[in-house]
């Protein structure tokens, strides 16, 4: 096991990962979802999950705040991205979907009802991190921190900081809160945290196919989920990054970070923020080759997870991009593209929404 005694320590010990490629072509710039770049053998917070297992009673599945998506056939994937090939025809059954990302207020109700502790709030076991001082192993999560000047885009650790105390309730760490941000999407959510909420609500996380079908809004395959123009009628219609990444966000869309849900226009199905704002967890495990053998009806993802960049890390699919997606660096907010996240990691640009089967 590797031992870290440098400035990157607090990022690395958390098991945080980056959705990046160390050497990228212009068409394959993928970074910002904290989805890979963990060093081989890097410990994760799996032991914290096992030690803090929390039983959640399944809810009744109220469909208030959801819309019915009738299901059907669509063309899934994107030729632009290696792990989104080939484009292939898929059909999905109908399902209910949250109109927007789960908010701070909604997640607060879940926590109040269950006393649930998110992964970011759980203590780390020093035995899992030999060589790391125990006083450094404190609960926290990854927070995007703009640089003061233009930097190389090869090293995401220049703009991601592990912040002690950062969690869904304290998005920027100790001293911060969600007061006044009740209608913002909840962030710092790991896959387990999202799945626990979904179970409590009597729902589940969407499959990747359901998510993409819903994001297309019945309009078919386009460059972006809203169409083929980045700025229709010269207006920003999603919360993404404008300017020099990661040092100068021009905030042309009005936001440097996440925006309140329903800030930008809904798609034809009545769904908000299927592009940008925060990344959203899907139920599927991640494999880059899954589309080559994916079932044509109601695909649910592979039976195991594999990422050649990090063979030992279990990952789930993330979709939609975030407020940090930029054509200068991250283009995974474009239609058909895929994100991926290590199961136990979270960040301040990562949230989720839920679905429910049957009408």
ABEGO torsion letter per residue (X at the ends): XBBBABAAAAAAAAGBBBBBBABBBAAABABGAGABGBBBGBBBAAAAAAAABBBBBBBAGBABGBBBBAEEBBBBEBAABAAAOBBBBBBBBBBBBBABBBBAAAAAAAAAAAGBBBAAABBBBAAABBGBBAAABBBEBBBBBBBABBBBAABAAAABBBBBGBBAABAAEBGBBABGAAABBBBGBBAAAAAAAAAAAGBBBBBAAAAAAAAAGGAEBBABAAEABABBGGBBABBBBBEBOAABBAGAAGBABBBBBGABBBBAAGBBGABEGBBBBBABBBBAAAAAABBABGBAEBABBBBAABAABBBBBBBGEBAABBAAABAAABBGBBBBBBAABBBAABBBBBBBBEX
